[in-house]
């Protein structure tokens, strides 16, 4: 069985979307194809099992939450 998923994150600016892309890039190796279109980060992933897909989605969400904190922190400076 092959599981395909797409996760879309919308940001205020293209710069913020690129920051988020850079923050999840280390997790992308071989599992996720991510790119930015305007202010939107699109993550497409494929896996052979639902368990792997869910674990990967969990990792992406955690990294994205950290990216949001970094973006918010840098705005306050």
Buried (B, 14 or more C-beta within 10 A) or exposed (E): EEBEBEBEBEBEEBEBBBBBBEBBEEBBEEBBEBEBEEBEBBBEBBBEEEEBBEEBBEBBEEBBEEBBEBBEEEEEE
